[in-house]
Amino acid sequence: MASEDVVYLLDGLGIAHGVDLEKLAAAGSWITRAIGRPNRSKAGVALASQ
């Protein structure tokens, strides 16, 4: 499970975590581009399309 999806779940449950979801999603997008793999994070893909 992608970190972005876990943080999105925590947000939805109202659990404080201190992680910036947008920055995390941006890092995930950068990593997947750098290694030439598709981004499989549902939250990451949704945030990248905005």
PDB file of all heavy atoms in Angstrom:
ATOM      1  N   MET A   1       0.847  -1.159   0.000  1.00  0.00           N
ATOM      2  CA  MET A   1       0.000   0.000   0.000  1.00  0.00           C
ATOM      3  C   MET A   1       0.902   1.234   0.000  1.00  0.00           C
ATOM      4  O   MET A   1       1.888   1.296   0.721  1.00  0.00           O
ATOM      5  CB  MET A   1      -0.899  -0.016   1.230  1.00  0.00           C
ATOM      6  CG  MET A   1      -1.732   1.217   1.371  1.00  0.00           C
ATOM      7  SD  MET A   1      -2.979   1.103   2.631  1.00  0.00           S
ATOM      8  CE  MET A   1      -4.331   0.549   1.659  1.00  0.00           C
ATOM      9  N   ALA A   2       0.548   2.177  -0.826  1.00  0.00           N
ATOM     10  CA  ALA A   2       1.336   3.406  -0.964  1.00  0.00           C
ATOM     11  C   ALA A   2       1.162   4.308   0.256  1.00  0.00           C
ATOM     12  O   ALA A   2       0.076   4.381   0.842  1.00  0.00           O
ATOM     13  CB  ALA A   2       0.912   4.153  -2.223  1.00  0.00           C
ATOM     14  N   SER A   3       2.218   4.976   0.623  1.00  0.00           N
ATOM     15  CA  SER A   3       2.181   5.902   1.768  1.00  0.00           C
ATOM     16  C   SER A   3       1.106   6.963   1.600  1.00  0.00           C
ATOM     17  O   SER A   3       0.434   7.335   2.563  1.00  0.00           O
ATOM     18  CB  SER A   3       3.539   6.584   1.943  1.00  0.00           C
ATOM     19  OG  SER A   3       4.549   5.645   2.139  1.00  0.00           O
ATOM     20  N   GLU A   4       0.948   7.448   0.361  1.00  0.00           N
ATOM     21  CA  GLU A   4      -0.058   8.470   0.105  1.00  0.00           C
ATOM     22  C   GLU A   4      -1.459   7.967   0.456  1.00  0.00           C
ATOM     23  O   GLU A   4      -2.273   8.699   1.004  1.00  0.00           O
ATOM     24  CB  GLU A   4      -0.053   8.889  -1.371  1.00  0.00           C
ATOM     25  CG  GLU A   4       1.248   9.484  -1.839  1.00  0.00           C
ATOM     26  CD  GLU A   4       2.140   8.461  -2.522  1.00  0.00           C
ATOM     27  OE1 GLU A   4       2.356   7.373  -1.950  1.00  0.00           O
ATOM     28  OE2 GLU A   4       2.627   8.744  -3.622  1.00  0.00           O
ATOM     29  N   ASP A   5      -1.719   6.713   0.145  1.00  0.00           N
ATOM     30  CA  ASP A   5      -3.028   6.132   0.432  1.00  0.00           C
ATOM     31  C   ASP A   5      -3.253   5.983   1.935  1.00  0.00           C
ATOM     32  O   ASP A   5      -4.364   6.185   2.427  1.00  0.00           O
ATOM     33  CB  ASP A   5      -3.189   4.791  -0.276  1.00  0.00           C
ATOM     34  CG  ASP A   5      -3.200   4.924  -1.793  1.00  0.00           C
ATOM     35  OD1 ASP A   5      -3.557   6.020  -2.293  1.00  0.00           O
ATOM     36  OD2 ASP A   5      -2.853   3.950  -2.475  1.00  0.00           O
ATOM     37  N   VAL A   6      -2.200   5.649   2.668  1.00  0.00           N
ATOM     38  CA  VAL A   6      -2.315   5.525   4.126  1.00  0.00           C
ATOM     39  C   VAL A   6      -2.604   6.887   4.743  1.00  0.00           C
ATOM     40  O   VAL A   6      -3.486   7.021   5.603  1.00  0.00           O
ATOM     41  CB  VAL A   6      -1.035   4.915   4.743  1.00  0.00           C
ATOM     42  CG1 VAL A   6      -1.089   4.946   6.252  1.00  0.00           C
ATOM     43  CG2 VAL A   6      -0.830   3.494   4.238  1.00  0.00           C
ATOM     44  N   VAL A   7      -1.885   7.910   4.318  1.00  0.00           N
ATOM     45  CA  VAL A   7      -2.094   9.257   4.861  1.00  0.00           C
ATOM     46  C   VAL A   7      -3.490   9.760   4.506  1.00  0.00           C
ATOM     47  O   VAL A   7      -4.168  10.377   5.331  1.00  0.00           O
ATOM     48  CB  VAL A   7      -0.985  10.225   4.373  1.00  0.00           C
ATOM     49  CG1 VAL A   7      -1.297  11.658   4.754  1.00  0.00           C
ATOM     50  CG2 VAL A   7       0.358   9.801   4.942  1.00  0.00           C
ATOM     51  N   TYR A   8      -3.957   9.465   3.292  1.00  0.00           N
ATOM     52  CA  TYR A   8      -5.310   9.841   2.889  1.00  0.00           C
ATOM     53  C   TYR A   8      -6.340   9.162   3.794  1.00  0.00           C
ATOM     54  O   TYR A   8      -7.314   9.783   4.231  1.00  0.00           O
ATOM     55  CB  TYR A   8      -5.541   9.457   1.425  1.00  0.00           C
ATOM     56  CG  TYR A   8      -6.913   9.810   0.920  1.00  0.00           C
ATOM     57  CD1 TYR A   8      -7.194  11.102   0.494  1.00  0.00           C
ATOM     58  CD2 TYR A   8      -7.929   8.865   0.878  1.00  0.00           C
ATOM     59  CE1 TYR A   8      -8.459  11.443   0.021  1.00  0.00           C
ATOM     60  CE2 TYR A   8      -9.190   9.192   0.412  1.00  0.00           C
ATOM     61  CZ  TYR A   8      -9.457  10.475  -0.010  1.00  0.00           C
ATOM     62  OH  TYR A   8     -10.702  10.813  -0.457  1.00  0.00           O
ATOM     63  N   LEU A   9      -6.129   7.895   4.098  1.00  0.00           N
ATOM     64  CA  LEU A   9      -7.014   7.160   5.001  1.00  0.00           C
ATOM     65  C   LEU A   9      -7.021   7.787   6.389  1.00  0.00           C
ATOM     66  O   LEU A   9      -8.083   7.994   6.983  1.00  0.00           O
ATOM     67  CB  LEU A   9      -6.581   5.696   5.091  1.00  0.00           C
ATOM     68  CG  LEU A   9      -7.293   4.834   6.132  1.00  0.00           C
ATOM     69  CD1 LEU A   9      -8.751   4.641   5.763  1.00  0.00           C
ATOM     70  CD2 LEU A   9      -6.594   3.491   6.275  1.00  0.00           C
ATOM     71  N   LEU A  10      -5.845   8.111   6.902  1.00  0.00           N
ATOM     72  CA  LEU A  10      -5.758   8.742   8.226  1.00  0.00           C
ATOM     73  C   LEU A  10      -6.499  10.072   8.241  1.00  0.00           C
ATOM     74  O   LEU A  10      -7.193  10.387   9.211  1.00  0.00           O
ATOM     75  CB  LEU A  10      -4.297   8.926   8.638  1.00  0.00           C
ATOM     76  CG  LEU A  10      -3.500   7.643   8.874  1.00  0.00           C
ATOM     77  CD1 LEU A  10      -2.034   7.968   9.130  1.00  0.00           C
ATOM     78  CD2 LEU A  10      -4.083   6.832  10.016  1.00  0.00           C
ATOM     79  N   ASP A  11      -6.348  10.850   7.167  1.00  0.00           N
ATOM     80  CA  ASP A  11      -7.083  12.118   7.059  1.00  0.00           C
ATOM     81  C   ASP A  11      -8.583  11.864   7.144  1.00  0.00           C
ATOM     82  O   ASP A  11      -9.311  12.548   7.856  1.00  0.00           O
ATOM     83  CB  ASP A  11      -6.774  12.830   5.737  1.00  0.00           C
ATOM     84  CG  ASP A  11      -5.467  13.582   5.739  1.00  0.00           C
ATOM     85  OD1 ASP A  11      -4.894  13.789   6.832  1.00  0.00           O
ATOM     86  OD2 ASP A  11      -5.014  13.964   4.650  1.00  0.00           O
ATOM     87  N   GLY A  12      -9.043  10.878   6.388  1.00  0.00           N
ATOM     88  CA  GLY A  12     -10.466  10.564   6.358  1.00  0.00           C
ATOM     89  C   GLY A  12     -11.002  10.116   7.704  1.00  0.00           C
ATOM     90  O   GLY A  12     -12.171  10.346   8.024  1.00  0.00           O
ATOM     91  N   LEU A  13     -10.151   9.467   8.487  1.00  0.00           N
ATOM     92  CA  LEU A  13     -10.556   9.001   9.811  1.00  0.00           C
ATOM     93  C   LEU A  13     -10.387  10.074  10.885  1.00  0.00           C
ATOM     94  O   LEU A  13     -10.747   9.848  12.036  1.00  0.00           O
ATOM     95  CB  LEU A  13      -9.742   7.759  10.201  1.00  0.00           C
ATOM     96  CG  LEU A  13      -9.990   6.520   9.350  1.00  0.00           C
ATOM     97  CD1 LEU A  13      -8.998   5.417   9.729  1.00  0.00           C
ATOM     98  CD2 LEU A  13     -11.423   6.037   9.505  1.00  0.00           C
ATOM     99  N   GLY A  14      -9.821  11.210  10.493  1.00  0.00           N
ATOM    100  CA  GLY A  14      -9.619  12.299  11.441  1.00  0.00           C
ATOM    101  C   GLY A  14      -8.470  12.062  12.401  1.00  0.00           C
ATOM    102  O   GLY A  14      -8.439  12.631  13.495  1.00  0.00           O
ATOM    103  N   ILE A  15      -7.519  11.240  11.996  1.00  0.00           N
ATOM    104  CA  ILE A  15      -6.370  10.922  12.842  1.00  0.00           C
ATOM    105  C   ILE A  15      -5.223  11.870  12.491  1.00  0.00           C
ATOM    106  O   ILE A  15      -4.791  11.929  11.338  1.00  0.00           O
ATOM    107  CB  ILE A  15      -5.940   9.456  12.657  1.00  0.00           C
ATOM    108  CG1 ILE A  15      -7.084   8.530  13.074  1.00  0.00           C
ATOM    109  CG2 ILE A  15      -4.665   9.156  13.441  1.00  0.00           C
ATOM    110  CD1 ILE A  15      -6.845   7.069  12.776  1.00  0.00           C
ATOM    111  N   ALA A  16      -4.734  12.591  13.483  1.00  0.00           N
ATOM    112  CA  ALA A  16      -3.629  13.533  13.279  1.00  0.00           C
ATOM    113  C   ALA A  16      -2.341  12.747  13.011  1.00  0.00           C
ATOM    114  O   ALA A  16      -2.074  11.735  13.665  1.00  0.00           O
ATOM    115  CB  ALA A  16      -3.458  14.425  14.491  1.00  0.00           C
ATOM    116  N   HIS A  17      -1.547  13.232  12.047  1.00  0.00           N
ATOM    117  CA  HIS A  17      -0.330  12.502  11.691  1.00  0.00           C
ATOM    118  C   HIS A  17       0.841  13.422  11.369  1.00  0.00           C
ATOM    119  O   HIS A  17       1.971  12.994  11.405  1.00  0.00           O
ATOM    120  CB  HIS A  17      -0.583  11.564  10.519  1.00  0.00           C
ATOM    121  CG  HIS A  17      -1.303  12.220   9.393  1.00  0.00           C
ATOM    122  ND1 HIS A  17      -0.712  13.130   8.566  1.00  0.00           N
ATOM    123  CD2 HIS A  17      -2.586  12.108   8.978  1.00  0.00           C
ATOM    124  CE1 HIS A  17      -1.594  13.545   7.672  1.00  0.00           C
ATOM    125  NE2 HIS A  17      -2.761  12.937   7.910  1.00  0.00           N
ATOM    126  N   GLY A  18       0.599  14.658  11.012  1.00  0.00           N
ATOM    127  CA  GLY A  18       1.677  15.607  10.761  1.00  0.00           C
ATOM    128  C   GLY A  18       2.351  15.474   9.404  1.00  0.00           C
ATOM    129  O   GLY A  18       3.419  16.034   9.195  1.00  0.00           O
ATOM    130  N   VAL A  19       1.756  14.719   8.474  1.00  0.00           N
ATOM    131  CA  VAL A  19       2.339  14.536   7.148  1.00  0.00           C
ATOM    132  C   VAL A  19       1.570  15.390   6.146  1.00  0.00           C
ATOM    133  O   VAL A  19       0.344  15.390   6.133  1.00  0.00           O
ATOM    134  CB  VAL A  19       2.282  13.047   6.720  1.00  0.00           C
ATOM    135  CG1 VAL A  19       2.826  12.864   5.318  1.00  0.00           C
ATOM    136  CG2 VAL A  19       3.033  12.179   7.706  1.00  0.00           C
ATOM    137  N   ASP A  20       2.291  16.113   5.298  1.00  0.00           N
ATOM    138  CA  ASP A  20       1.674  16.932   4.255  1.00  0.00           C
ATOM    139  C   ASP A  20       1.386  16.024   3.062  1.00  0.00           C
ATOM    140  O   ASP A  20       2.306  15.593   2.351  1.00  0.00           O
ATOM    141  CB  ASP A  20       2.623  18.059   3.862  1.00  0.00           C
ATOM    142  CG  ASP A  20       2.027  19.022   2.863  1.00  0.00           C
ATOM    143  OD1 ASP A  20       1.268  18.577   1.970  1.00  0.00           O
ATOM    144  OD2 ASP A  20       2.329  20.218   2.965  1.00  0.00           O
ATOM    145  N   LEU A  21       0.120  15.704   2.845  1.00  0.00           N
ATOM    146  CA  LEU A  21      -0.271  14.763   1.801  1.00  0.00           C
ATOM    147  C   LEU A  21       0.141  15.236   0.414  1.00  0.00           C
ATOM    148  O   LEU A  21       0.597  14.442  -0.410  1.00  0.00           O
ATOM    149  CB  LEU A  21      -1.778  14.497   1.855  1.00  0.00           C
ATOM    150  CG  LEU A  21      -2.339  13.535   0.809  1.00  0.00           C
ATOM    151  CD1 LEU A  21      -1.645  12.181   0.870  1.00  0.00           C
ATOM    152  CD2 LEU A  21      -3.840  13.384   0.991  1.00  0.00           C
ATOM    153  N   GLU A  22       0.003  16.515   0.135  1.00  0.00           N
ATOM    154  CA  GLU A  22       0.364  17.025  -1.192  1.00  0.00           C
ATOM    155  C   GLU A  22       1.861  16.879  -1.461  1.00  0.00           C
ATOM    156  O   GLU A  22       2.270  16.494  -2.558  1.00  0.00           O
ATOM    157  CB  GLU A  22      -0.087  18.469  -1.350  1.00  0.00           C
ATOM    158  CG  GLU A  22      -1.600  18.580  -1.425  1.00  0.00           C
ATOM    159  CD  GLU A  22      -2.082  19.993  -1.711  1.00  0.00           C
ATOM    160  OE1 GLU A  22      -1.269  20.830  -2.135  1.00  0.00           O
ATOM    161  OE2 GLU A  22      -3.280  20.228  -1.511  1.00  0.00           O
ATOM    162  N   LYS A  23       2.687  17.166  -0.465  1.00  0.00           N
ATOM    163  CA  LYS A  23       4.136  17.010  -0.633  1.00  0.00           C
ATOM    164  C   LYS A  23       4.512  15.539  -0.764  1.00  0.00           C
ATOM    165  O   LYS A  23       5.385  15.177  -1.556  1.00  0.00           O
ATOM    166  CB  LYS A  23       4.886  17.644   0.540  1.00  0.00           C
ATOM    167  CG  LYS A  23       4.857  19.157   0.521  1.00  0.00           C
ATOM    168  CD  LYS A  23       5.654  19.735   1.663  1.00  0.00           C
ATOM    169  CE  LYS A  23       5.597  21.253   1.643  1.00  0.00           C
ATOM    170  NZ  LYS A  23       6.352  21.836   2.775  1.00  0.00           N
ATOM    171  N   LEU A  24       3.855  14.692   0.008  1.00  0.00           N
ATOM    172  CA  LEU A  24       4.114  13.259  -0.082  1.00  0.00           C
ATOM    173  C   LEU A  24       3.742  12.730  -1.466  1.00  0.00           C
ATOM    174  O   LEU A  24       4.493  11.960  -2.070  1.00  0.00           O
ATOM    175  CB  LEU A  24       3.326  12.514   1.000  1.00  0.00           C
ATOM    176  CG  LEU A  24       3.479  11.002   1.034  1.00  0.00           C
ATOM    177  CD1 LEU A  24       4.926  10.602   1.297  1.00  0.00           C
ATOM    178  CD2 LEU A  24       2.559  10.412   2.096  1.00  0.00           C
ATOM    179  N   ALA A  25       2.604  13.154  -1.980  1.00  0.00           N
ATOM    180  CA  ALA A  25       2.168  12.726  -3.311  1.00  0.00           C
ATOM    181  C   ALA A  25       3.133  13.225  -4.384  1.00  0.00           C
ATOM    182  O   ALA A  25       3.432  12.501  -5.339  1.00  0.00           O
ATOM    183  CB  ALA A  25       0.755  13.219  -3.585  1.00  0.00           C
ATOM    184  N   ALA A  26       3.623  14.442  -4.230  1.00  0.00           N
ATOM    185  CA  ALA A  26       4.593  14.980  -5.193  1.00  0.00           C
ATOM    186  C   ALA A  26       5.882  14.157  -5.169  1.00  0.00           C
ATOM    187  O   ALA A  26       6.455  13.856  -6.226  1.00  0.00           O
ATOM    188  CB  ALA A  26       4.882  16.446  -4.890  1.00  0.00           C
ATOM    189  N   ALA A  27       6.327  13.781  -3.989  1.00  0.00           N
ATOM    190  CA  ALA A  27       7.531  12.952  -3.874  1.00  0.00           C
ATOM    191  C   ALA A  27       7.298  11.582  -4.510  1.00  0.00           C
ATOM    192  O   ALA A  27       8.163  11.060  -5.224  1.00  0.00           O
ATOM    193  CB  ALA A  27       7.929  12.792  -2.408  1.00  0.00           C
ATOM    194  N   GLY A  28       6.122  11.008  -4.279  1.00  0.00           N
ATOM    195  CA  GLY A  28       5.799   9.720  -4.883  1.00  0.00           C
ATOM    196  C   GLY A  28       5.767   9.790  -6.389  1.00  0.00           C
ATOM    197  O   GLY A  28       6.253   8.879  -7.079  1.00  0.00           O
ATOM    198  N   SER A  29       5.215  10.862  -6.926  1.00  0.00           N
ATOM    199  CA  SER A  29       5.182  11.045  -8.384  1.00  0.00           C
ATOM    200  C   SER A  29       6.592  11.177  -8.943  1.00  0.00           C
ATOM    201  O   SER A  29       6.924  10.587  -9.976  1.00  0.00           O
ATOM    202  CB  SER A  29       4.368  12.285  -8.752  1.00  0.00           C
ATOM    203  OG  SER A  29       3.015  12.087  -8.460  1.00  0.00           O
ATOM    204  N   TRP A  30       7.426  11.930  -8.265  1.00  0.00           N
ATOM    205  CA  TRP A  30       8.807  12.106  -8.706  1.00  0.00           C
ATOM    206  C   TRP A  30       9.552  10.772  -8.697  1.00  0.00           C
ATOM    207  O   TRP A  30      10.258  10.428  -9.664  1.00  0.00           O
ATOM    208  CB  TRP A  30       9.528  13.116  -7.805  1.00  0.00           C
ATOM    209  CG  TRP A  30      10.951  13.310  -8.201  1.00  0.00           C
ATOM    210  CD1 TRP A  30      11.418  14.135  -9.176  1.00  0.00           C
ATOM    211  CD2 TRP A  30      12.084  12.625  -7.657  1.00  0.00           C
ATOM    212  NE1 TRP A  30      12.791  14.013  -9.263  1.00  0.00           N
ATOM    213  CE2 TRP A  30      13.221  13.093  -8.335  1.00  0.00           C
ATOM    214  CE3 TRP A  30      12.253  11.682  -6.653  1.00  0.00           C
ATOM    215  CZ2 TRP A  30      14.496  12.634  -8.055  1.00  0.00           C
ATOM    216  CZ3 TRP A  30      13.523  11.220  -6.373  1.00  0.00           C
ATOM    217  CH2 TRP A  30      14.635  11.700  -7.071  1.00  0.00           C
ATOM    218  N   ILE A  31       9.374  10.003  -7.632  1.00  0.00           N
ATOM    219  CA  ILE A  31      10.064   8.715  -7.519  1.00  0.00           C
ATOM    220  C   ILE A  31       9.631   7.763  -8.632  1.00  0.00           C
ATOM    221  O   ILE A  31      10.468   7.118  -9.273  1.00  0.00           O
ATOM    222  CB  ILE A  31       9.820   8.086  -6.133  1.00  0.00           C
ATOM    223  CG1 ILE A  31      10.556   8.890  -5.064  1.00  0.00           C
ATOM    224  CG2 ILE A  31      10.254   6.619  -6.099  1.00  0.00           C
ATOM    225  CD1 ILE A  31      10.163   8.547  -3.640  1.00  0.00           C
ATOM    226  N   THR A  32       8.320   7.681  -8.873  1.00  0.00           N
ATOM    227  CA  THR A  32       7.850   6.754  -9.904  1.00  0.00           C
ATOM    228  C   THR A  32       8.341   7.162 -11.284  1.00  0.00           C
ATOM    229  O   THR A  32       8.662   6.305 -12.107  1.00  0.00           O
ATOM    230  CB  THR A  32       6.315   6.607  -9.895  1.00  0.00           C
ATOM    231  OG1 THR A  32       5.699   7.886 -10.055  1.00  0.00           O
ATOM    232  CG2 THR A  32       5.837   5.978  -8.605  1.00  0.00           C
ATOM    233  N   ARG A  33       8.416   8.471 -11.550  1.00  0.00           N
ATOM    234  CA  ARG A  33       8.973   8.927 -12.838  1.00  0.00           C
ATOM    235  C   ARG A  33      10.456   8.586 -12.926  1.00  0.00           C
ATOM    236  O   ARG A  33      10.947   8.163 -13.974  1.00  0.00           O
ATOM    237  CB  ARG A  33       8.765  10.428 -13.011  1.00  0.00           C
ATOM    238  CG  ARG A  33       7.373  10.807 -13.437  1.00  0.00           C
ATOM    239  CD  ARG A  33       7.279  12.269 -13.883  1.00  0.00           C
ATOM    240  NE  ARG A  33       7.897  13.211 -12.971  1.00  0.00           N
ATOM    241  CZ  ARG A  33       7.292  13.775 -11.916  1.00  0.00           C
ATOM    242  NH1 ARG A  33       6.031  13.491 -11.657  1.00  0.00           N
ATOM    243  NH2 ARG A  33       7.929  14.627 -11.147  1.00  0.00           N
ATOM    244  N   ALA A  34      11.182   8.770 -11.816  1.00  0.00           N
ATOM    245  CA  ALA A  34      12.626   8.528 -11.815  1.00  0.00           C
ATOM    246  C   ALA A  34      12.963   7.060 -12.068  1.00  0.00           C
ATOM    247  O   ALA A  34      13.976   6.765 -12.709  1.00  0.00           O
ATOM    248  CB  ALA A  34      13.229   8.976 -10.482  1.00  0.00           C
ATOM    249  N   ILE A  35      12.125   6.157 -11.586  1.00  0.00           N
ATOM    250  CA  ILE A  35      12.414   4.734 -11.793  1.00  0.00           C
ATOM    251  C   ILE A  35      11.649   4.147 -12.978  1.00  0.00           C
ATOM    252  O   ILE A  35      11.775   2.958 -13.275  1.00  0.00           O
ATOM    253  CB  ILE A  35      12.147   3.909 -10.515  1.00  0.00           C
ATOM    254  CG1 ILE A  35      10.668   3.945 -10.114  1.00  0.00           C
ATOM    255  CG2 ILE A  35      13.039   4.369  -9.376  1.00  0.00           C
ATOM    256  CD1 ILE A  35      10.315   3.002  -8.972  1.00  0.00           C
ATOM    257  N   GLY A  36      10.867   4.985 -13.643  1.00  0.00           N
ATOM    258  CA  GLY A  36      10.166   4.554 -14.835  1.00  0.00           C
ATOM    259  C   GLY A  36       9.042   3.565 -14.590  1.00  0.00           C
ATOM    260  O   GLY A  36       8.800   2.693 -15.413  1.00  0.00           O
ATOM    261  N   ARG A  37       8.381   3.705 -13.456  1.00  0.00           N
ATOM    262  CA  ARG A  37       7.273   2.809 -13.118  1.00  0.00           C
ATOM    263  C   ARG A  37       5.992   3.621 -12.979  1.00  0.00           C
ATOM    264  O   ARG A  37       6.040   4.800 -12.648  1.00  0.00           O
ATOM    265  CB  ARG A  37       7.548   2.092 -11.784  1.00  0.00           C
ATOM    266  CG  ARG A  37       8.845   1.313 -11.720  1.00  0.00           C
ATOM    267  CD  ARG A  37       8.732  -0.016 -12.320  1.00  0.00           C
ATOM    268  NE  ARG A  37       7.779  -0.782 -11.533  1.00  0.00           N
ATOM    269  CZ  ARG A  37       7.676  -2.072 -11.563  1.00  0.00           C
ATOM    270  NH1 ARG A  37       8.457  -2.756 -12.347  1.00  0.00           N
ATOM    271  NH2 ARG A  37       6.787  -2.694 -10.837  1.00  0.00           N
ATOM    272  N   PRO A  38       4.842   3.011 -13.204  1.00  0.00           N
ATOM    273  CA  PRO A  38       3.575   3.733 -13.026  1.00  0.00           C
ATOM    274  C   PRO A  38       3.287   3.987 -11.546  1.00  0.00           C
ATOM    275  O   PRO A  38       3.666   3.184 -10.688  1.00  0.00           O
ATOM    276  CB  PRO A  38       2.531   2.798 -13.631  1.00  0.00           C
ATOM    277  CG  PRO A  38       3.146   1.449 -13.600  1.00  0.00           C
ATOM    278  CD  PRO A  38       4.633   1.650 -13.695  1.00  0.00           C
ATOM    279  N   ASN A  39       2.651   5.104 -11.283  1.00  0.00           N
ATOM    280  CA  ASN A  39       2.257   5.433  -9.913  1.00  0.00           C
ATOM    281  C   ASN A  39       0.991   4.654  -9.593  1.00  0.00           C
ATOM    282  O   ASN A  39      -0.041   4.852 -10.203  1.00  0.00           O
ATOM    283  CB  ASN A  39       2.012   6.942  -9.783  1.00  0.00           C
ATOM    284  CG  ASN A  39       1.841   7.376  -8.347  1.00  0.00           C
ATOM    285  OD1 ASN A  39       1.592   6.566  -7.480  1.00  0.00           O
ATOM    286  ND2 ASN A  39       1.973   8.662  -8.111  1.00  0.00           N
ATOM    287  N   ARG A  40       1.064   3.756  -8.639  1.00  0.00           N
ATOM    288  CA  ARG A  40      -0.069   2.906  -8.298  1.00  0.00           C
ATOM    289  C   ARG A  40      -0.850   3.421  -7.088  1.00  0.00           C
ATOM    290  O   ARG A  40      -1.772   2.785  -6.626  1.00  0.00           O
ATOM    291  CB  ARG A  40       0.401   1.491  -8.039  1.00  0.00           C
ATOM    292  CG  ARG A  40       1.157   0.901  -9.207  1.00  0.00           C
ATOM    293  CD  ARG A  40       0.726  -0.493  -9.482  1.00  0.00           C
ATOM    294  NE  ARG A  40       1.568  -1.104 -10.500  1.00  0.00           N
ATOM    295  CZ  ARG A  40       1.236  -1.172 -11.777  1.00  0.00           C
ATOM    296  NH1 ARG A  40       0.115  -0.648 -12.176  1.00  0.00           N
ATOM    297  NH2 ARG A  40       2.020  -1.758 -12.640  1.00  0.00           N
ATOM    298  N   SER A  41      -0.473   4.596  -6.581  1.00  0.00           N
ATOM    299  CA  SER A  41      -1.185   5.200  -5.450  1.00  0.00           C
ATOM    300  C   SER A  41      -2.464   5.868  -5.946  1.00  0.00           C
ATOM    301  O   SER A  41      -2.418   6.738  -6.799  1.00  0.00           O
ATOM    302  CB  SER A  41      -0.291   6.241  -4.772  1.00  0.00           C
ATOM    303  OG  SER A  41      -1.059   7.046  -3.913  1.00  0.00           O
ATOM    304  N   LYS A  42      -3.592   5.447  -5.406  1.00  0.00           N
ATOM    305  CA  LYS A  42      -4.862   6.056  -5.799  1.00  0.00           C
ATOM    306  C   LYS A  42      -4.882   7.537  -5.426  1.00  0.00           C
ATOM    307  O   LYS A  42      -5.239   8.385  -6.228  1.00  0.00           O
ATOM    308  CB  LYS A  42      -6.031   5.341  -5.122  1.00  0.00           C
ATOM    309  CG  LYS A  42      -6.085   3.865  -5.399  1.00  0.00           C
ATOM    310  CD  LYS A  42      -6.911   3.604  -6.609  1.00  0.00           C
ATOM    311  CE  LYS A  42      -7.166   2.116  -6.726  1.00  0.00           C
ATOM    312  NZ  LYS A  42      -6.857   1.548  -7.968  1.00  0.00           N
ATOM    313  N   ALA A  43      -4.482   7.857  -4.203  1.00  0.00           N
ATOM    314  CA  ALA A  43      -4.471   9.256  -3.756  1.00  0.00           C
ATOM    315  C   ALA A  43      -3.421  10.057  -4.519  1.00  0.00           C
ATOM    316  O   ALA A  43      -3.661  11.196  -4.904  1.00  0.00           O
ATOM    317  CB  ALA A  43      -4.206   9.332  -2.250  1.00  0.00           C
ATOM    318  N   GLY A  44      -2.255   9.461  -4.762  1.00  0.00           N
ATOM    319  CA  GLY A  44      -1.195  10.148  -5.477  1.00  0.00           C
ATOM    320  C   GLY A  44      -1.597  10.493  -6.901  1.00  0.00           C
ATOM    321  O   GLY A  44      -1.347  11.593  -7.375  1.00  0.00           O
ATOM    322  N   VAL A  45      -2.221   9.557  -7.588  1.00  0.00           N
ATOM    323  CA  VAL A  45      -2.677   9.801  -8.957  1.00  0.00           C
ATOM    324  C   VAL A  45      -3.768  10.882  -8.968  1.00  0.00           C
ATOM    325  O   VAL A  45      -3.759  11.766  -9.819  1.00  0.00           O
ATOM    326  CB  VAL A  45      -3.186   8.491  -9.600  1.00  0.00           C
ATOM    327  CG1 VAL A  45      -3.889   8.759 -10.916  1.00  0.00           C
ATOM    328  CG2 VAL A  45      -2.041   7.514  -9.792  1.00  0.00           C
ATOM    329  N   ALA A  46      -4.694  10.813  -8.022  1.00  0.00           N
ATOM    330  CA  ALA A  46      -5.771  11.804  -7.963  1.00  0.00           C
ATOM    331  C   ALA A  46      -5.209  13.203  -7.704  1.00  0.00           C
ATOM    332  O   ALA A  46      -5.630  14.166  -8.341  1.00  0.00           O
ATOM    333  CB  ALA A  46      -6.770  11.424  -6.883  1.00  0.00           C
ATOM    334  N   LEU A  47      -4.272  13.327  -6.788  1.00  0.00           N
ATOM    335  CA  LEU A  47      -3.696  14.636  -6.481  1.00  0.00           C
ATOM    336  C   LEU A  47      -2.853  15.153  -7.647  1.00  0.00           C
ATOM    337  O   LEU A  47      -2.826  16.359  -7.904  1.00  0.00           O
ATOM    338  CB  LEU A  47      -2.857  14.569  -5.202  1.00  0.00           C
ATOM    339  CG  LEU A  47      -3.659  14.436  -3.914  1.00  0.00           C
ATOM    340  CD1 LEU A  47      -2.750  14.109  -2.741  1.00  0.00           C
ATOM    341  CD2 LEU A  47      -4.440  15.703  -3.634  1.00  0.00           C
ATOM    342  N   ALA A  48      -2.183  14.271  -8.347  1.00  0.00           N
ATOM    343  CA  ALA A  48      -1.353  14.701  -9.483  1.00  0.00           C
ATOM    344  C   ALA A  48      -2.197  15.207 -10.639  1.00  0.00           C
ATOM    345  O   ALA A  48      -1.728  16.026 -11.433  1.00  0.00           O
ATOM    346  CB  ALA A  48      -0.479  13.546  -9.943  1.00  0.00           C
ATOM    347  N   SER A  49      -3.431  14.750 -10.724  1.00  0.00           N
ATOM    348  CA  SER A  49      -4.289  15.163 -11.853  1.00  0.00           C
ATOM    349  C   SER A  49      -4.962  16.506 -11.616  1.00  0.00           C
ATOM    350  O   SER A  49      -5.619  17.023 -12.518  1.00  0.00           O
ATOM    351  CB  SER A  49      -5.359  14.105 -12.115  1.00  0.00           C
ATOM    352  OG  SER A  49      -6.292  14.070 -11.059  1.00  0.00           O
ATOM    353  N   GLN A  50      -4.802  17.090 -10.458  1.00  0.00           N
ATOM    354  CA  GLN A  50      -5.437  18.376 -10.140  1.00  0.00           C
ATOM    355  C   GLN A  50      -4.683  19.524 -10.741  1.00  0.00           C
ATOM    356  O   GLN A  50      -3.573  19.610 -10.888  1.00  0.00           O
ATOM    357  CB  GLN A  50      -5.553  18.591  -8.644  1.00  0.00           C
ATOM    358  CG  GLN A  50      -6.510  17.636  -8.009  1.00  0.00           C
ATOM    359  CD  GLN A  50      -6.620  17.872  -6.505  1.00  0.00           C
ATOM    360  OE1 GLN A  50      -5.850  18.597  -5.904  1.00  0.00           O
ATOM    361  NE2 GLN A  50      -7.609  17.258  -5.916  1.00  0.00           N
TER     362      GLN A  50
END
